[in-house]
């Protein structure tokens, strides 16, 4: 059984499962989900808590022994199992499987994991977790959803703001939900309930955005010039290596060219995207870009990326950062 983080509170009001697994890379949402589970377990009388942090030196026999033994004080308990690597390994996998087959009585088990890849989903230990309890997948808040997410958080503290103010907030905290949480809490302390003006938010909120180089291609493909420029400037300010940025963009352009070539030969877009291992929301962005751009335009963009690569390595002339900006503008100009 899977429960979305936003539905977890309602689920916990109805029932308390013997095992929960929270997995995903969005730290704030993972922390909040785990806190909700622990609070619900505590209200249900699970007072004692045992924490197991799994690393290379962890003795899995300890978990096995504690799982098979009763609470030290005869109380209901929480077994808090944390696996930061997301991989229990050859020693831990069978222990987890056995633990899930025979969950300890009067115990709520909470397992926290990072993002699990496709191979991880297929492992026996992960399937054992799925079969034994409730799974809470924590996915990042996509940029398009961020203003609405901020608006919902403001409503929870009795405040609201106009769409342009929410957009401004999203720009300032993009890629950093923990910072967004802190900034929203600060607004709650500074101002009373009600509508926040743009000036109030602007005066209070810091620029705490973190830019992920692997999200830059999405802004480029969509032709979102303002966002692309903002992210590029952020990556430059954070000291991100030029070759990494160039290789990431070039790889995306190369994939787009393959999709465009396949479309021109009559292949279905779903087949092309699956072959390139493009999943989720990226499929829509890539398909839209591939359909509006010609193969000639994409080959030209790829040659431009090659020129920037030479500049970044000191064997070409020009300003690599300015050329990266021009590369992004190619996709904006190509918008219908």
C-alpha positions in Angstrom: 0.0 0.0 0.0 1.3 3.4 -0.9 0.2 6.7 0.7 1.2 10.2 -0.7 2.8 12.5 1.9 -0.2 14.9 1.7 -2.6 12.0 2.5 -0.5 10.6 5.4 -2.1 12.7 8.2 -5.6 11.5 7.2 -4.4 7.9 7.0 -2.8 8.0 10.4 -6.1 9.3 11.9 -7.9 6.2 10.7 -5.3 3.5 11.4 -1.7 2.8 12.5 0.1 0.2 10.4 2.8 -2.0 11.9 5.4 -0.8 9.4 6.1 2.4 7.4 8.8 3.1 4.9 9.5 6.7 3.8 11.7 7.0 0.8 12.9 10.0 -1.3 15.5 12.7 -1.7 13.3 15.7 -0.6 14.7 16.1 3.0 12.0 18.4 4.3 9.1 16.2 3.2 10.8 13.1 4.4 11.4 14.6 7.9 7.8 15.8 8.1 6.4 12.4 7.1 8.6 10.6 9.6 7.6 13.1 12.3 3.9 12.5 11.6 4.4 8.7 11.9 6.3 9.0 15.2 3.8 11.4 16.7 0.9 9.1 15.8 2.7 6.1 17.2 3.4 8.0 20.4 -0.3 9.0 20.8 -1.1 5.3 20.4 1.1 4.4 23.4 4.3 3.6 21.6 6.5 5.4 24.1 9.9 3.5 23.9 12.0 4.2 20.8 15.0 2.4 19.4 17.1 4.0 16.6 19.2 2.0 14.2 21.4 3.9 11.7 22.7 1.5 9.1 26.3 2.0 7.8 29.2 -0.2 6.7 30.0 -1.0 10.3 26.5 -1.8 11.5 25.9 -5.2 13.1 22.7 -6.6 11.6 22.6 -9.2 14.3 21.6 -6.3 16.7 18.5 -5.5 14.7 17.6 -9.2 14.5 18.1 -9.6 18.2 16.1 -6.5 19.2 13.3 -7.5 16.7 13.0 -10.9 18.3 13.0 -9.6 21.9 10.3 -7.8 23.9 10.5 -4.1 24.9 12.9 -3.4 27.8 10.1 -1.9 29.9 7.2 -3.9 28.6 5.9 -0.9 26.7 4.9 -0.4 23.1 7.8 0.8 21.0 9.0 2.4 17.8 11.8 0.7 15.8 13.4 3.6 13.9 15.6 2.1 11.1 17.5 4.6 9.0 19.3 3.5 5.8 21.0 6.6 4.4 22.6 4.7 1.5 19.4 3.0 0.5 21.3 -0.3 0.2 21.2 -2.7 3.1 23.8 -4.9 1.3 24.2 -8.7 1.1 24.2 -9.0 4.9 21.3 -6.7 5.6 18.9 -7.7 2.8 18.0 -11.2 4.3 17.7 -9.7 7.8 15.2 -7.1 6.5 13.3 -9.7 4.6 13.1 -11.9 7.7 12.1 -8.9 9.9 9.2 -8.1 7.5 8.0 -11.7 7.5 7.7 -11.6 11.3 7.2 -8.1 12.6 7.7 -7.7 16.3 4.5 -7.4 18.4 3.4 -4.1 20.0 5.9 -2.3 17.7 5.6 0.3 14.9 8.6 0.1 12.6 9.7 3.2 10.7 12.2 2.7 7.8 13.7 5.8 6.2 15.5 5.6 2.9 16.7 8.0 0.1 15.3 7.8 -3.4 15.1 4.3 -4.7 16.0 3.6 -8.3 14.3 1.1 -10.7 16.7 -1.7 -9.7 16.0 -1.0 -6.0 12.3 -1.4 -6.5 13.0 -4.9 -7.9 15.0 -6.1 -4.9 13.6 -8.7 -2.5 14.1 -6.6 0.6 12.2 -3.6 -0.9 9.4 -5.9 -2.0 9.3 -7.3 1.6 8.9 -3.8 2.9 6.0 -3.2 0.5 4.3 -6.4 1.5 4.6 -5.7 5.2 3.4 -2.2 5.5 2.7 1.3 4.1 5.1 3.0 1.7 5.4 6.8 1.5 7.2 7.9 -1.6 8.5 11.5 -1.2 9.0 13.2 -4.6 10.5 16.6 -5.2 8.1 19.6 -5.6 8.5 20.4 -9.3 9.2 24.0 -10.2 5.8 24.4 -11.8 4.1 23.3 -8.6 6.2 25.3 -6.2 4.1 28.5 -6.1 1.0 26.4 -5.3 2.9 24.5 -2.6 4.1 27.8 -1.1 0.5 29.1 -1.1 -0.7 26.0 0.7 2.0 26.4 3.3 1.0 30.0 3.9 -2.6 29.0 4.3 -1.6 26.6 7.0 -0.3 29.5 9.0 -3.3 31.8 8.2 -1.6 33.8 5.5 -2.0 34.2 1.7 -0.4 36.1 -1.1 -1.1 37.2 -4.7 0.1 34.9 -7.5 3.0 37.2 -8.5 4.2 37.2 -4.9 4.0 33.4 -4.7 6.0 33.4 -8.0 8.6 35.7 -6.5 8.9 33.4 -3.4 9.3 30.4 -5.7 12.2 32.1 -7.5 13.9 32.8 -4.3 13.7 29.3 -2.8 13.8 27.1 -5.8 15.5 23.8 -5.2 15.7 24.3 -1.4 12.5 23.3 0.4 14.2 23.4 3.8 15.0 27.1 3.2 11.5 27.7 1.9 10.1 26.2 5.1 12.3 28.5 7.2 11.4 31.6 5.2 7.7 30.9 5.4 7.9 30.4 9.2 9.7 33.7 9.4 6.9 35.4 7.5 4.5 33.8 10.0 6.4 35.4 12.9 6.9 38.8 11.2 3.4 39.5 10.0 -0.2 38.8 11.3 -2.7 36.5 9.6 -4.1 37.7 6.3 -2.8 38.8 2.9 0.9 39.5 2.6 2.0 42.3 0.2 4.7 41.9 -2.3 6.8 44.5 -0.4 6.5 42.7 2.9 7.6 39.4 1.3 10.4 41.1 -0.6 11.8 42.8 2.5 11.7 39.6 4.6 12.8 36.8 2.2 16.4 36.1 1.4 17.7 34.6 -1.9 18.3 31.0 -0.8 17.7 29.2 -4.0 19.9 26.2 -4.8 20.3 25.4 -8.5 20.7 21.9 -9.7 22.8 21.6 -12.9 20.7 18.6 -13.9 17.6 20.7 -13.9 19.1 23.4 -16.2 18.4 21.4 -19.4 14.6 21.4 -18.6 14.6 25.2 -18.5 16.6 25.3 -21.8 14.3 22.8 -23.6 11.2 24.6 -22.5 12.6 27.9 -23.8 12.1 29.5 -20.3 14.7 32.2 -20.8 14.3 34.0 -17.5 14.6 30.8 -15.5 17.5 29.5 -17.6 19.4 32.8 -17.1 18.6 32.8 -13.3 19.8 29.2 -12.9 22.9 29.8 -15.0 23.8 32.8 -12.9 23.2 30.8 -9.7 25.4 27.9 -10.9 28.1 30.4 -11.7 27.8 32.0 -8.3 28.0 28.6 -6.6 31.2 27.8 -8.5 29.8 24.9 -10.5 32.4 23.5 -12.9 31.9 24.7 -16.5 32.6 21.2 -18.1 29.8 19.7 -16.0 27.3 22.3 -17.2 28.4 22.0 -20.8 28.4 18.1 -20.8 24.9 18.1 -19.2 23.4 20.4 -21.8 25.2 18.7 -24.7 23.9 15.3 -23.5 20.3 16.7 -23.5 20.7 18.2 -26.9 22.1 15.0 -28.3 19.1 13.1 -26.9 16.7 15.7 -28.4 18.4 15.2 -31.8 17.9 11.4 -31.6 14.2 11.9 -30.8 13.8 14.4 -33.6 15.5 12.0 -36.0 13.3 9.2 -34.9 10.1 11.2 -35.3 11.2 12.2 -38.8 11.6 8.4 -39.6 8.1 7.7 -38.3 8.9 6.0 -35.0 6.4 6.5 -32.1 7.5 9.1 -29.6 6.8 6.7 -26.6 9.3 4.2 -28.0 12.0 6.8 -28.6 11.6 8.2 -25.0 11.7 4.7 -23.5 14.8 3.8 -25.4 16.5 7.0 -24.0 15.3 6.2 -20.5 13.3 9.4 -20.2 10.6 9.1 -17.5 7.9 11.2 -15.8 7.5 14.9 -16.4 10.7 15.0 -18.5 8.8 13.1 -21.3 6.4 15.9 -21.9 9.2 18.6 -21.9 11.4 16.6 -24.3 8.6 15.6 -26.6 7.4 19.3 -26.9 11.0 20.5 -27.6 11.7 17.7 -30.1 8.5 18.5 -32.1 9.0 22.2 -32.3 12.8 22.1 -33.2 14.2 20.8 -36.5 17.1 18.4 -36.7 19.2 21.1 -38.3 18.6 23.4 -35.4 19.6 20.7 -32.9 22.7 19.8 -34.8 23.7 23.5 -34.9 23.1 23.7 -31.1 25.2 20.6 -30.5 28.1 22.2 -32.5 27.6 25.4 -30.4 28.0 23.2 -27.2 31.1 21.7 -28.7 32.5 25.2 -29.2 31.7 26.1 -25.6 33.4 22.9 -24.4 36.6 24.0 -26.2 36.5 27.4 -24.6 36.0 26.0 -21.1 39.1 23.9 -21.6 41.2 26.8 -22.8 41.6 25.8 -26.4 39.0 28.1 -27.8 38.4 31.8 -27.8 35.4 33.6 -26.2 33.5 33.8 -22.9 32.1 30.4 -22.0 29.4 31.8 -19.7 28.2 34.3 -22.4 28.1 31.4 -24.9 26.1 29.3 -22.6 23.6 32.1 -22.4 23.5 32.3 -26.2 23.0 28.5 -26.3 19.9 28.8 -24.1 18.5 31.7 -26.3 18.6 29.4 -29.3 15.7 27.4 -27.7 13.8 30.5 -26.7 13.9 31.9 -30.2 12.7 28.5 -31.6 9.5 28.7 -29.5 6.4 28.9 -31.7 
